[in-house]
């Protein structure tokens, strides 16, 4: 009875972890997309004035940056291994990131101080660019093929008793124009809101700078994982600002 109950318990924990990652991690991404496109909504009023609101918003942003970038670093992963089995790390990361992102969205304090407001027809052009950015983001996800942003695949493989294959460097779709099209799409969403308030300007600057720094850190991990293949890709394709033509015309690395 012991092993059977153990298997059932492991399966239940695995399913519960996957479900939580979908609800918290996936739900936070949908809420964040609405936050970018439509602007913040004051869900919790902390009673701070414009200056205090900016301090709160900066602190929320910094907390998310530390969580999101810190948890993927190898020293943290080694410490996490003592508490959580390796196959669960991706889902735990998605859950923690979702909680941090929901905190940003839910506690964000709008200042009400308008820096710049853009009216028609440029307003509708900017709104159209948001749709374009969303399309690029979806295209980038589909181009990855085996994208597992919520960490489900390692858990399923672990419960099934099979090993995951080694990751392969595949360059297709928008990845032929720039190395990080998902980040490029998010940056476009960040800067195309036509209503620029003081808190939105803080958000735009802080989050843009963080995304550049996070991309550089991620590049180091990718070079460590793929070596000379990724270095050749770096030389051929820009990091965030796409060229008008594809820098990678064929895909010998994808098999």
N, C-alpha and C positions, 0 to 999 in steps of 0.2 A: 504493500500500500504506500510505503514511504516514497519510492521513486515516482510512482504514478501521481501522487499528490504534489510532489516537487515539480513534475512536468506541468501539471495543471496550473500551479501557482506561477511558474515562470511564464507560461503562455498568457495568463491573466495580467501579469505585470507588464508584459510586452504589449498586449493590446491596449491596456490603459495608458501606457506611455505614448503609444502612437496616436491614440485618440486625443490626449491632452496636447500633444505637439500640433495636431491639426487644428484644434479649437483655439489654442492660445497663440501658437506661432503663425498659423495661417490667418486666423482672425485679425491679428495685429497688423499683418501686411495689407489686408483689405482696408482696415481703418486708417492706416497710414496713407494709402493711395487717396482716400477721400480727404484726408488732412492736407495733402499736397495740392490736390485739384481745387478744393473748395475753401481752404483756409481753416484756421482753428475755430472751435466752438468752446466757449467758457463753460465747462462742465462742473468745475469746482472753483469758487471764487475765494481766493486767499486774502482778499482785502488789501492787496498791495497796490501802491500807485504805479505810474508808468516805469519809474526807475526800479522799484522793487520787483515789478513784473519781469523786467529784463534780467534781473539777478536770478530770479527763480527759473526762468526759461534757460538761462545759460547753465545753471546747475543741473537741470534735468538733461540737457544735451550732453554735458560732460559725463554724467553718470551712465548714460546710454553708450557713449563712446568707450568708456573704460570697460563696461561689461562686454560689449560686442567685439571689441578688438582684443581684450585681455583673455577672454575664454578660449580663443582659438590658438593662442601661443603655446608652444610645446611645454614650457615649465608648468603652466596651469594644467595642461592635459595630463602631465605625469602625476600631479597632486590629485586630480580628479579620479585617476585610476584607482587610488586607494579606497575610494568610496563607491564609485559607480563602474560597472563593467564597461569595457571599451565599446562594445556594440551599441550602448545606450548614449554615448557621448553626444552624437549629432542631435538626437531628440532632446536631450537635456539642454543643449545649447539653444535649440529652437524655442523651447519653453521659456528659458531665462531671457532670451532676446525679446520674446513676445511680451513678457511681463514688463520689461524695461521700456519697450516701445509703447505699450498701453499706458504706462505711467507718464511718458512724455505727452501723449495725446490727451489724456484725461486731466492732467494737472497744468497743462500749458496755460499761461496767463496772457491773453491778448491785451495790448496796451491801449488800443483805440487811437493811437497817434498815427495819422496817415502821412507817409513819406512821399508816396507817388501813387496816383490813380490813373489808369489808362482807359479811355473810353473808346467807343466804336470809331473806325473799323478795326483799329489795331487790337482792341480787346478780343475780338472774335478770332483774329489771326493767332493770338497767344493761346486762346482756348483750343484752336485747331492743332497747335503744336503739342499740347498736352495729349491729345488723341494719338498723334504721330509717335510721341514718346512711349505711350502705353503699347502701341503696336510693335515698336522696336523691342520693348521689354519682353513681350510675349514671344516674338520671333527668336530672341536670344535664348529664352527658356527652352523652346522647342528645338533649337539647334544643338543644345547640349545633349539631347536624347535621354541620357540617364540621370538627369538632374534630380537630386534628392535633397532639397533644401530643408526638409523637416526631419531628416535622419531616420526614415522608415526602413530603408533597405538593409542596413546592418542588423537591425533588430529581427527582421523577418528571416534573414539568412541565419542568424544565431539560433533562433527557435527551430528552424528547419535542419539545423546541424550541417550546414554547408558553408563553404568559404566564399567570400566575395572575390571576384577577379581583380587583378591589378588595374588601377586607373590608366586610361590611355589618352594621349593628347590628340584630340580631334579638332580640326579647324574647319568650320563650315558656317554658312549663313552670315550673320553680321560680324562674326569673329574674323572674317577675312578683311573687314574694314578697320576695326579697332579691337584691341585685346580685351577690353572690358565694356562691351556694349550695354550690359545691364546697368552699370554705374553711369554710363553716358546718358541713358534714358532717364534715370532718376535725377541726374543733374539738370536735364532739360525740363523735367516736371517741376523741379525746385524753382527755377528761374523764370517760368512762364506764367506765374500767377499775376494777373493784372492789377491786383490791389496790394501794394507794398506798404505795410505798416512797419512801425519800428521793431516790433517783435518778429515779424516775418523777415525783415532785413537781417536781424541777428541770426535767425534760423538759417537763412540762405548762406550767409558767410560762414558760420560755424560748421554747418553740415557739409558744405562744399569743401572746405579745408580738410575736414576729417576724412571725407571720401578719398581725396587725393592721397593723404597719408596712409589710409587703410589699403589703398590700391598698391602703393609702393611696398608695404609690408607683405601683402599677398603675393606680389611678384617674387619676393625672395623665397617664399615657400614653394612657388611653382618652379622656380629654377632648381631648388633643391630636389624637387620630385621628378622633374623631366630633363634636367641637365642641358646638354647641348641642343637638343631639339627645341626647347623653349627659348634658348638664347637666339637661335636662328629665327624663331617667330618674332622675338622682340626687335630684331634688326629689320624685319620686313614689314611689320604692322605697328602703327602708333598705339599708344596706351589708351587714351580717352578721346582725343579729337580725331574723328575719322577723316580719311582722305576722300576725295570724290571718286576714287577708283579703288578696287580691292587690292590690298598689298599682298595677298596670298591667293594666287590664281588657281592653284591646284592643291590637293590635300594629301600629300604622300604620307602624312603622319597618322591619318585616320584609318589606314588599311584599306 
